[in-house]
Amino acid sequence: MDKNKDIFESDYLPYVNRWGKITNWLGVLASFGPALVLLVGFDIMPPVSAIITALIAIASAVGINWVIEPISYFPIVGVAGTYMAFLTGNISNLRVPSAAVSQKVAGVEPGSREGAIIATLGMAVSVIANITILTLGVFAGTAILSKLSPEVLAAFNFLLPSLFGAIFVQFALMKLNIAPIALALGIGLTLAVNAGIFSFLPGRPTYMVTLGAVFGTIAIATALYKNKSVNKGAAIDEKN
């Protein structure tokens, strides 16, 4: 076991870290590739306000996940799995379940050296299967869409709002006391943006809906939690 540990730490982890950094930086470059082509090849540059607006909108929506997800998933997927997961995506709904099932089938513990290797193998298989099915779906989907009527195609415009609604309901069921607050903040801020209250901000300030709803809900939920804790402590003191 000591020999295996030495190989894992002296050979396997340095190899994984080296290639993990290379492939992830290549992924970053590929992500910005189309924008760089437009800038260098066609001299097309979006306004700075639009870039800032997009950055704020994305950061307010998923910025907290940039910290939480790596910490949360690392004990299951390990070093190699972390590189692989954040390069290929579909982490919570595909990569982590694949890693967990692989570890369970192999009978290894999450967080162990064996668990990290098995998780990597399971995730690698899921990536191959995902790409294969997705490729077939793209070509088949194109053929199917070409046969659909304009009315059906127009209905697809409601797909994204429906998806967000379903996600909201999923999380609302977990915190029924907070859900109405989040919904009220979202609706109120949307009306405020449409009324032009935030027109002094750069770009189209729709990002204020996300910022206000996310951080407003967090602030209110934190206040409610603290108030509940104080009341609970006072009740215990009175009982004693």
Backbone as CSV, one residue per row, in Angstrom:
resi,resn,N_x,N_y,N_z,CA_x,CA_y,CA_z,C_x,C_y,C_z
1,MET,0.820,-1.203,0.000,0.000,0.000,0.000,0.861,1.263,0.000
2,ASP,2.018,1.210,0.717,2.894,2.369,0.752,3.472,2.659,-0.628
3,LYS,3.779,1.572,-1.353,4.316,1.746,-2.697,3.264,2.377,-3.601
4,ASN,2.009,1.909,-3.475,0.929,2.485,-4.269,0.726,3.961,-3.932
5,LYS,0.845,4.283,-2.650,0.693,5.668,-2.226,1.792,6.534,-2.816
6,ASP,3.019,6.017,-2.823,4.131,6.770,-3.399,3.914,7.013,-4.886
7,ILE,3.440,5.990,-5.611,3.190,6.125,-7.052,2.075,7.144,-7.294
8,PHE,1.037,7.068,-6.480,-0.111,7.970,-6.640,0.309,9.422,-6.445
9,GLU,1.102,9.682,-5.420,1.459,11.057,-5.091,2.655,11.576,-5.886
10,SER,3.580,10.700,-6.246,4.791,11.161,-6.927,4.686,11.114,-8.447
11,ASP,3.872,10.205,-8.982,3.752,10.057,-10.429,2.380,10.476,-10.959
12,TYR,1.327,9.927,-10.344,-0.023,10.137,-10.874,-0.483,11.581,-10.713
13,LEU,-0.422,12.126,-9.493,-0.926,13.480,-9.257,-0.162,14.551,-10.039
14,PRO,1.184,14.522,-10.094,1.879,15.519,-10.918,1.494,15.432,-12.394
15,TYR,1.326,14.206,-12.894,0.919,14.030,-14.295,-0.474,14.621,-14.527
16,VAL,-1.394,14.334,-13.608,-2.763,14.846,-13.715,-2.787,16.367,-13.643
17,ASN,-2.042,16.934,-12.707,-2.018,18.393,-12.564,-1.435,19.075,-13.789
18,ARG,-0.388,18.488,-14.338,0.237,19.096,-15.517,-0.730,19.121,-16.694
19,TRP,-1.307,17.961,-17.031,-2.204,17.892,-18.178,-3.562,18.513,-17.886
20,GLY,-3.971,18.490,-16.623,-5.225,19.147,-16.275,-5.149,20.645,-16.508
21,LYS,-4.044,21.257,-16.103,-3.869,22.692,-16.321,-3.783,23.012,-17.812
22,ILE,-3.067,22.191,-18.559,-2.921,22.440,-19.998,-4.275,22.367,-20.696
23,THR,-5.017,21.292,-20.448,-6.303,21.114,-21.138,-7.324,22.160,-20.713
24,ASN,-7.315,22.550,-19.447,-8.277,23.562,-19.002,-7.940,24.938,-19.568
25,TRP,-6.671,25.278,-19.650,-6.305,26.551,-20.273,-6.620,26.539,-21.765
26,LEU,-6.442,25.385,-22.406,-6.855,25.273,-23.814,-8.364,25.442,-23.944
27,GLY,-9.108,24.922,-22.957,-10.553,25.106,-22.961,-10.944,26.571,-22.827
28,VAL,-10.227,27.302,-21.977,-10.474,28.739,-21.833,-10.196,29.456,-23.147
29,LEU,-9.075,29.112,-23.776,-8.723,29.736,-25.054,-9.767,29.426,-26.116
30,ALA,-10.230,28.178,-26.153,-11.252,27.802,-27.132,-12.563,28.540,-26.874
31,SER,-12.883,28.783,-25.592,-14.113,29.502,-25.252,-14.081,30.934,-25.774
32,PHE,-12.905,31.568,-25.681,-12.774,32.936,-26.167,-12.372,32.993,-27.642
33,GLY,-12.191,31.824,-28.272,-11.768,31.780,-29.664,-12.655,32.565,-30.614
34,PRO,-13.966,32.323,-30.624,-14.825,33.078,-31.551,-14.748,34.586,-31.348
35,ALA,-14.687,35.029,-30.076,-14.585,36.468,-29.811,-13.260,37.023,-30.324
36,LEU,-12.182,36.257,-30.149,-10.876,36.712,-30.633,-10.840,36.782,-32.164
37,VAL,-11.513,35.826,-32.809,-11.583,35.845,-34.281,-12.311,37.095,-34.753
38,LEU,-13.424,37.423,-34.116,-14.168,38.629,-34.481,-13.342,39.887,-34.252
39,LEU,-12.568,39.896,-33.156,-11.772,41.078,-32.842,-10.585,41.230,-33.780
40,VAL,-9.815,40.144,-33.937,-8.585,40.212,-34.731,-8.875,40.174,-36.229
41,GLY,-9.794,39.290,-36.629,-10.048,39.107,-38.055,-10.985,40.126,-38.665
42,PHE,-11.979,40.585,-37.884,-13.003,41.470,-38.447,-13.104,42.810,-37.724
43,ASP,-12.244,43.020,-36.720,-12.208,44.287,-35.985,-13.576,44.617,-35.385
44,ILE,-14.232,43.600,-34.856,-15.533,43.784,-34.205,-15.332,43.679,-32.703
45,MET,-15.701,44.748,-32.002,-15.524,44.796,-30.556,-16.811,45.303,-29.912
46,PRO,-17.432,44.522,-29.034,-18.657,45.001,-28.377,-18.358,46.145,-27.426
47,PRO,-19.346,46.971,-27.120,-19.123,48.068,-26.166,-18.693,47.535,-24.800
48,VAL,-17.868,48.318,-24.124,-17.392,47.916,-22.803,-18.563,47.740,-21.844
49,SER,-19.578,48.591,-21.981,-20.745,48.491,-21.100,-21.458,47.153,-21.264
50,ALA,-21.480,46.655,-22.519,-22.126,45.362,-22.764,-21.326,44.229,-22.121
51,ILE,-19.997,44.328,-22.178,-19.145,43.312,-21.564,-19.327,43.317,-20.048
52,ILE,-19.354,44.515,-19.457,-19.527,44.628,-18.004,-20.896,44.110,-17.584
53,THR,-21.913,44.442,-18.383,-23.264,43.973,-18.080,-23.339,42.460,-18.092
54,ALA,-22.744,41.860,-19.113,-22.756,40.398,-19.221,-21.984,39.760,-18.072
55,LEU,-20.838,40.352,-17.719,-20.033,39.811,-16.626,-20.786,39.879,-15.303
56,ILE,-21.437,41.016,-15.056,-22.196,41.172,-13.814,-23.352,40.186,-13.772
57,ALA,-24.039,40.038,-14.908,-25.185,39.126,-14.959,-24.762,37.690,-14.689
58,ILE,-23.661,37.270,-15.313,-23.191,35.894,-15.129,-22.683,35.687,-13.705
59,ALA,-21.897,36.644,-13.211,-21.332,36.509,-11.867,-22.418,36.492,-10.797
60,SER,-23.443,37.316,-10.985,-24.516,37.355,-9.992,-25.352,36.092,-10.015
61,ALA,-25.428,35.460,-11.184,-26.252,34.252,-11.303,-25.514,33.007,-10.828
62,VAL,-24.262,32.880,-11.219,-23.549,31.630,-10.927,-22.207,31.850,-10.247
63,GLY,-21.881,33.089,-9.908,-20.572,33.373,-9.336,-20.287,32.602,-8.062
64,ILE,-21.299,32.447,-7.236,-21.099,31.718,-5.981,-20.711,30.268,-6.247
65,ASN,-21.159,29.729,-7.381,-20.818,28.334,-7.714,-19.341,28.173,-8.046
66,TRP,-18.681,29.257,-8.444,-17.252,29.176,-8.750,-16.450,28.815,-7.511
67,VAL,-16.990,29.087,-6.355,-16.321,28.757,-5.095,-16.894,27.482,-4.499
68,ILE,-18.222,27.365,-4.516,-18.883,26.256,-3.829,-18.674,24.923,-4.552
69,GLU,-18.840,24.913,-5.875,-18.815,23.640,-6.605,-17.471,22.912,-6.517
70,PRO,-16.329,23.582,-6.752,-15.061,22.838,-6.631,-14.857,22.232,-5.248
71,ILE,-15.243,22.996,-4.206,-15.074,22.487,-2.842,-16.029,21.329,-2.576
72,SER,-17.257,21.444,-3.065,-18.276,20.430,-2.792,-18.007,19.121,-3.527
73,TYR,-17.555,19.221,-4.767,-17.411,18.027,-5.596,-16.066,17.328,-5.439
74,PHE,-15.059,18.065,-4.961,-13.717,17.495,-4.907,-13.637,16.198,-4.107
75,PRO,-14.278,16.090,-2.936,-14.169,14.828,-2.181,-14.675,13.611,-2.953
76,ILE,-15.554,13.812,-3.918,-16.092,12.688,-4.684,-15.263,12.423,-5.931
77,VAL,-14.961,13.474,-6.691,-14.344,13.267,-8.003,-12.826,13.294,-7.975
78,GLY,-12.210,13.867,-6.942,-10.756,13.891,-6.876,-10.138,14.947,-7.779
79,VAL,-8.815,14.905,-7.880,-8.075,15.921,-8.642,-8.376,15.810,-10.131
80,ALA,-8.170,14.625,-10.706,-8.409,14.442,-12.136,-9.862,14.696,-12.489
81,GLY,-10.766,14.227,-11.632,-12.184,14.425,-11.888,-12.582,15.888,-11.858
82,THR,-11.917,16.684,-11.015,-12.213,18.117,-10.959,-11.843,18.791,-12.267
83,TYR,-10.657,18.501,-12.766,-10.253,19.056,-14.065,-11.239,18.625,-15.146
84,MET,-11.568,17.357,-15.163,-12.439,16.814,-16.200,-13.844,17.400,-16.120
85,ALA,-14.371,17.511,-14.901,-15.741,17.981,-14.717,-15.913,19.413,-15.200
86,PHE,-14.980,20.301,-14.819,-15.140,21.705,-15.167,-14.729,21.998,-16.603
87,LEU,-14.120,21.048,-17.263,-13.832,21.209,-18.684,-14.990,20.727,-19.540
88,THR,-15.678,19.680,-19.101,-16.737,19.076,-19.926,-18.138,19.522,-19.541
89,GLY,-18.329,20.053,-18.308,-19.650,20.521,-17.903,-20.573,19.401,-17.452
90,ASN,-21.860,19.749,-17.293,-22.873,18.793,-16.806,-22.402,18.112,-15.518
91,ILE,-21.902,18.908,-14.583,-21.247,18.342,-13.408,-22.239,17.669,-12.475
92,SER,-23.209,18.455,-11.987,-24.110,17.918,-10.964,-25.093,16.898,-11.503
93,ASN,-25.467,17.022,-12.777,-26.489,16.111,-13.308,-25.916,14.923,-14.070
94,LEU,-24.589,14.873,-14.279,-24.032,13.757,-15.044,-22.687,13.281,-14.504
95,ARG,-21.710,14.185,-14.338,-20.361,13.762,-13.958,-20.307,13.213,-12.531
96,VAL,-20.850,13.980,-11.576,-20.810,13.528,-10.184,-21.613,12.243,-9.973
97,PRO,-22.843,12.118,-10.534,-23.550,10.831,-10.408,-22.780,9.666,-11.011
98,SER,-22.127,9.897,-12.160,-21.332,8.826,-12.784,-20.185,8.416,-11.876
99,ALA,-19.518,9.399,-11.272,-18.412,9.100,-10.359,-18.911,8.338,-9.134
100,ALA,-20.036,8.782,-8.570,-20.565,8.144,-7.362,-20.998,6.702,-7.628
101,VAL,-21.675,6.481,-8.745,-22.121,5.123,-9.091,-20.922,4.217,-9.349
102,SER,-19.914,4.741,-10.034,-18.714,3.949,-10.323,-18.027,3.515,-9.034
103,GLN,-17.924,4.425,-8.084,-17.296,4.102,-6.805,-18.104,3.069,-6.033
104,LYS,-19.416,3.177,-6.095,-20.265,2.230,-5.385,-20.158,0.836,-5.992
105,VAL,-20.166,0.766,-7.325,-20.057,-0.526,-8.006,-18.700,-1.170,-7.745
106,ALA,-17.639,-0.343,-7.746,-16.294,-0.872,-7.527,-16.007,-1.154,-6.057
107,GLY,-16.872,-0.646,-5.175,-16.677,-0.901,-3.747,-15.532,-0.132,-3.133
108,VAL,-15.314,1.105,-3.597,-14.236,1.939,-3.053,-14.842,3.146,-2.350
109,GLU,-14.076,3.749,-1.463,-14.551,4.872,-0.675,-14.289,6.196,-1.398
110,PRO,-15.301,7.087,-1.462,-15.052,8.437,-1.997,-14.010,9.154,-1.155
111,GLY,-13.114,9.866,-1.811,-12.061,10.572,-1.105,-10.773,9.795,-0.981
112,SER,-10.821,8.479,-1.234,-9.608,7.666,-1.180,-8.880,7.724,-2.517
113,ARG,-7.651,7.198,-2.543,-6.892,7.161,-3.801,-7.609,6.290,-4.822
114,GLU,-8.088,5.137,-4.358,-8.797,4.238,-5.266,-10.080,4.889,-5.778
115,GLY,-10.780,5.583,-4.846,-12.022,6.254,-5.226,-11.798,7.325,-6.270
116,ALA,-10.699,8.059,-6.161,-10.396,9.114,-7.131,-10.150,8.534,-8.515
117,ILE,-9.435,7.418,-8.575,-9.140,6.799,-9.868,-10.403,6.217,-10.494
118,ILE,-11.207,5.519,-9.699,-12.449,4.941,-10.211,-13.396,6.040,-10.677
119,ALA,-13.462,7.148,-9.912,-14.310,8.268,-10.308,-13.873,8.832,-11.655
120,THR,-12.562,8.932,-11.866,-12.043,9.432,-13.137,-12.454,8.529,-14.291
121,LEU,-12.354,7.222,-14.091,-12.743,6.278,-15.148,-14.238,6.376,-15.444
122,GLY,-15.052,6.457,-14.383,-16.490,6.566,-14.587,-16.869,7.842,-15.309
123,MET,-16.229,8.945,-14.947,-16.515,10.215,-15.603,-16.045,10.214,-17.057
124,ALA,-14.916,9.575,-17.324,-14.419,9.502,-18.701,-15.413,8.760,-19.599
125,VAL,-15.970,7.677,-19.079,-16.973,6.931,-19.850,-18.209,7.799,-20.083
126,SER,-18.607,8.571,-19.064,-19.788,9.422,-19.217,-19.557,10.519,-20.253
127,VAL,-18.326,11.023,-20.338,-18.010,12.043,-21.337,-18.137,11.464,-22.744
128,ILE,-17.582,10.260,-22.945,-17.665,9.627,-24.264,-19.122,9.365,-24.646
129,ALA,-19.893,8.823,-23.703,-21.307,8.542,-23.978,-22.071,9.831,-24.237
130,ASN,-21.768,10.858,-23.471,-22.445,12.141,-23.620,-22.198,12.749,-24.994
131,ILE,-20.938,12.756,-25.416,-20.593,13.334,-26.717,-21.233,12.536,-27.845
132,THR,-21.218,11.209,-27.738,-21.807,10.371,-28.787,-23.299,10.631,-28.929
133,ILE,-24.011,10.614,-27.795,-25.464,10.829,-27.832,-25.785,12.250,-28.281
134,LEU,-25.001,13.225,-27.812,-25.246,14.618,-28.173,-25.031,14.844,-29.669
135,THR,-23.993,14.206,-30.222,-23.736,14.339,-31.657,-24.894,13.775,-32.476
136,LEU,-25.358,12.606,-32.087,-26.501,12.016,-32.788,-27.736,12.901,-32.646
137,GLY,-27.915,13.466,-31.437,-29.065,14.325,-31.205,-29.034,15.593,-32.035
138,VAL,-27.829,16.150,-32.244,-27.717,17.375,-33.033,-28.161,17.135,-34.467
139,PHE,-27.666,16.070,-35.075,-28.030,15.796,-36.469,-29.482,15.363,-36.598
140,ALA,-29.935,14.516,-35.691,-31.328,14.078,-35.730,-32.255,15.246,-35.420
141,GLY,-31.833,16.092,-34.463,-32.655,17.239,-34.104,-32.817,18.209,-35.252
142,THR,-31.749,18.431,-36.017,-31.824,19.321,-37.176,-32.816,18.793,-38.203
143,ALA,-32.764,17.488,-38.438,-33.687,16.883,-39.403,-35.132,16.991,-38.936
144,ILE,-35.341,16.813,-37.635,-36.698,16.892,-37.093,-37.225,18.319,-37.145
145,LEU,-36.388,19.289,-36.753,-36.816,20.686,-36.747,-37.204,21.174,-38.136
146,SER,-36.540,20.674,-39.158,-36.848,21.099,-40.526,-38.235,20.639,-40.967
147,LYS,-38.802,19.656,-40.277,-40.118,19.135,-40.634,-41.246,19.776,-39.831
148,LEU,-40.897,20.552,-38.807,-41.920,21.114,-37.931,-42.526,22.381,-38.523
149,SER,-43.753,22.669,-38.116,-44.458,23.855,-38.598,-43.943,25.095,-37.879
150,PRO,-44.146,26.289,-38.458,-43.703,27.535,-37.799,-44.343,27.739,-36.430
151,GLU,-45.584,27.274,-36.255,-46.252,27.441,-34.964,-45.528,26.671,-33.864
152,VAL,-45.115,25.443,-34.189,-44.403,24.625,-33.205,-43.032,25.221,-32.908
153,LEU,-42.357,25.705,-33.933,-41.048,26.319,-33.733,-41.165,27.572,-32.868
154,ALA,-42.242,28.340,-33.050,-42.447,29.544,-32.245,-42.654,29.185,-30.781
155,ALA,-43.238,28.021,-30.525,-43.467,27.597,-29.138,-42.165,27.330,-28.400
156,PHE,-41.090,27.061,-29.148,-39.797,26.814,-28.514,-39.259,28.055,-27.801
157,ASN,-39.805,29.229,-28.142,-39.371,30.450,-27.456,-39.724,30.428,-25.976
158,PHE,-40.678,29.582,-25.605,-41.087,29.484,-24.208,-40.314,28.396,-23.467
159,LEU,-39.385,27.746,-24.161,-38.654,26.643,-23.552,-37.774,27.109,-22.395
160,LEU,-37.016,28.183,-22.613,-36.104,28.665,-21.572,-36.847,29.196,-20.348
161,PRO,-37.885,30.036,-20.525,-38.651,30.441,-19.333,-39.255,29.257,-18.593
162,SER,-39.709,28.252,-19.331,-40.274,27.065,-18.683,-39.216,26.323,-17.888
163,LEU,-38.004,26.261,-18.448,-36.907,25.596,-17.751,-36.568,26.304,-16.450
164,PHE,-36.457,27.641,-16.516,-36.158,28.407,-15.307,-37.289,28.280,-14.288
165,GLY,-38.523,28.237,-14.772,-39.649,28.054,-13.868,-39.591,26.718,-13.157
166,ALA,-39.235,25.684,-13.903,-39.128,24.351,-13.308,-38.009,24.300,-12.276
167,ILE,-36.896,24.964,-12.570,-35.790,25.001,-11.616,-36.202,25.762,-10.349
168,PHE,-36.930,26.871,-10.537,-37.393,27.641,-9.382,-38.295,26.791,-8.490
169,VAL,-39.219,26.060,-9.103,-40.126,25.211,-8.326,-39.352,24.128,-7.589
170,GLN,-38.345,23.566,-8.246,-37.537,22.519,-7.625,-36.890,23.017,-6.341
171,PHE,-36.313,24.220,-6.393,-35.672,24.770,-5.206,-36.696,25.339,-4.223
172,ALA,-37.822,25.823,-4.754,-38.853,26.375,-3.875,-39.412,25.309,-2.946
173,LEU,-39.521,24.088,-3.446,-40.044,23.003,-2.621,-39.133,22.702,-1.430
174,MET,-37.853,23.033,-1.568,-36.914,22.804,-0.469,-37.034,23.886,0.615
175,LYS,-37.382,25.107,0.196,-37.485,26.231,1.132,-38.777,26.991,0.822
176,LEU,-39.899,26.445,1.267,-41.186,27.049,0.958,-41.360,28.424,1.595
177,ASN,-40.685,28.674,2.708,-40.823,29.975,3.366,-40.016,31.065,2.674
178,ILE,-39.004,30.692,1.914,-38.163,31.669,1.216,-38.630,31.900,-0.215
179,ALA,-39.259,30.908,-0.830,-39.650,30.990,-2.237,-40.521,32.207,-2.552
180,PRO,-41.554,32.509,-1.762,-42.358,33.700,-2.078,-41.561,34.995,-2.046
181,ILE,-40.569,35.062,-1.159,-39.726,36.255,-1.075,-38.910,36.415,-2.353
182,ALA,-38.291,35.321,-2.791,-37.489,35.366,-4.022,-38.352,35.728,-5.220
183,LEU,-39.543,35.146,-5.290,-40.442,35.422,-6.413,-40.886,36.879,-6.399
184,ALA,-41.223,37.396,-5.214,-41.660,38.792,-5.104,-40.535,39.754,-5.493
185,LEU,-39.320,39.460,-5.060,-38.183,40.301,-5.426,-37.964,40.296,-6.933
186,GLY,-38.024,39.102,-7.538,-37.824,38.999,-8.976,-38.867,39.778,-9.764
187,ILE,-40.136,39.631,-9.383,-41.215,40.339,-10.080,-41.099,41.850,-9.866
188,GLY,-40.848,42.254,-8.609,-40.732,43.677,-8.307,-39.591,44.346,-9.053
189,LEU,-38.436,43.684,-9.088,-37.284,44.259,-9.783,-37.494,44.279,-11.294
190,THR,-38.183,43.283,-11.829,-38.492,43.283,-13.268,-39.380,44.469,-13.627
191,LEU,-40.395,44.711,-12.809,-41.270,45.870,-13.035,-40.487,47.171,-12.912
192,ALA,-39.556,47.219,-11.963,-38.744,48.423,-11.780,-37.849,48.678,-12.990
193,VAL,-37.253,47.627,-13.527,-36.412,47.775,-14.721,-37.250,48.242,-15.898
194,ASN,-38.413,47.635,-16.086,-39.283,48.026,-17.207,-39.782,49.455,-17.054
195,ALA,-39.900,49.924,-15.797,-40.349,51.300,-15.558,-39.226,52.320,-15.716
196,GLY,-37.998,51.842,-15.918,-36.876,52.743,-16.151,-36.220,53.278,-14.899
197,ILE,-36.490,52.654,-13.748,-35.915,53.136,-12.489,-34.397,53.000,-12.481
198,PHE,-33.875,51.978,-13.154,-32.424,51.751,-13.178,-31.794,52.209,-14.488
199,SER,-32.440,53.142,-15.177,-31.945,53.582,-16.490,-30.608,54.318,-16.399
200,PHE,-30.234,54.768,-15.206,-28.961,55.472,-15.043,-27.766,54.522,-15.080
201,LEU,-28.014,53.226,-14.993,-26.940,52.234,-15.010,-26.506,51.937,-16.443
202,PRO,-25.268,51.460,-16.645,-24.789,51.180,-18.010,-25.514,50.006,-18.645
203,GLY,-25.678,50.095,-19.972,-26.342,49.025,-20.704,-27.818,48.938,-20.357
204,ARG,-28.414,47.794,-20.688,-29.795,47.545,-20.283,-29.738,46.843,-18.933
205,PRO,-30.151,47.512,-17.872,-29.870,47.008,-16.520,-30.746,45.851,-16.079
206,THR,-30.962,44.895,-16.973,-31.732,43.718,-16.567,-30.965,42.876,-15.546
207,TYR,-29.652,43.081,-15.481,-28.862,42.322,-14.507,-29.226,42.691,-13.074
208,MET,-29.896,43.846,-12.885,-30.319,44.221,-11.544,-31.363,43.267,-10.993
209,VAL,-32.120,42.631,-11.899,-33.110,41.654,-11.450,-32.398,40.469,-10.808
210,THR,-31.368,39.976,-11.494,-30.622,38.837,-10.965,-29.875,39.213,-9.691
211,LEU,-29.169,40.348,-9.739,-28.411,40.781,-8.566,-29.314,40.988,-7.357
212,GLY,-30.386,41.727,-7.564,-31.286,42.029,-6.453,-31.994,40.805,-5.921
213,ALA,-32.449,39.948,-6.834,-33.176,38.761,-6.402,-32.271,37.793,-5.652
214,VAL,-31.063,37.588,-6.169,-30.137,36.636,-5.547,-29.671,37.137,-4.190
215,PHE,-29.056,38.322,-4.185,-28.473,38.807,-2.934,-29.552,39.308,-1.967
216,GLY,-30.666,39.799,-2.503,-31.766,40.192,-1.634,-32.359,39.000,-0.905
217,THR,-32.539,37.904,-1.635,-33.064,36.691,-1.011,-32.093,36.147,0.028
218,ILE,-30.802,36.175,-0.295,-29.788,35.710,0.668,-29.830,36.559,1.937
219,ALA,-29.914,37.884,1.770,-29.922,38.783,2.928,-31.156,38.551,3.793
220,ILE,-32.320,38.444,3.162,-33.550,38.248,3.922,-33.553,36.884,4.604
221,ALA,-33.107,35.838,3.868,-33.060,34.500,4.458,-32.102,34.454,5.638
222,THR,-30.963,35.152,5.526,-30.002,35.206,6.634,-30.605,35.903,7.850
223,ALA,-31.311,37.007,7.595,-31.950,37.730,8.696,-33.014,36.873,9.377
224,LEU,-33.800,36.167,8.588,-34.828,35.298,9.163,-34.204,34.171,9.984
225,TYR,-33.098,33.618,9.456,-32.423,32.533,10.173,-31.864,33.024,11.503
226,LYS,-31.247,34.211,11.489,-30.691,34.763,12.730,-31.805,35.059,13.729
227,ASN,-32.919,35.612,13.223,-34.040,35.913,14.107,-34.616,34.646,14.720
228,LYS,-34.695,33.596,13.905,-35.197,32.315,14.404,-34.258,31.741,15.453
229,SER,-32.946,31.867,15.221,-31.967,31.354,16.184,-32.051,32.115,17.499
230,VAL,-32.224,33.449,17.411,-32.327,34.264,18.627,-33.576,33.882,19.416
231,ASN,-34.697,33.738,18.699,-35.948,33.377,19.370,-35.855,31.980,20.004
232,LYS,-35.207,31.068,19.310,-35.038,29.723,19.834,-34.179,29.743,21.096
233,GLY,-33.092,30.548,21.047,-32.237,30.644,22.227,-32.957,31.275,23.406
234,ALA,-33.794,32.303,23.113,-34.553,32.940,24.188,-35.552,31.976,24.800
235,ALA,-36.172,31.148,23.939,-37.143,30.172,24.440,-36.468,29.131,25.339
236,ILE,-35.254,28.731,24.977,-34.510,27.771,25.789,-34.141,28.373,27.135
237,ASP,-33.738,29.679,27.099,-33.371,30.347,28.351,-34.576,30.456,29.282
238,GLU,-35.743,30.773,28.708,-36.943,30.883,29.532,-37.332,29.529,30.134
239,LYS,-37.125,28.493,29.337,-37.468,27.153,29.809,-36.568,26.748,30.967
240,ASN,-35.271,27.124,30.863,-34.335,26.773,31.918,-34.578,27.630,33.161
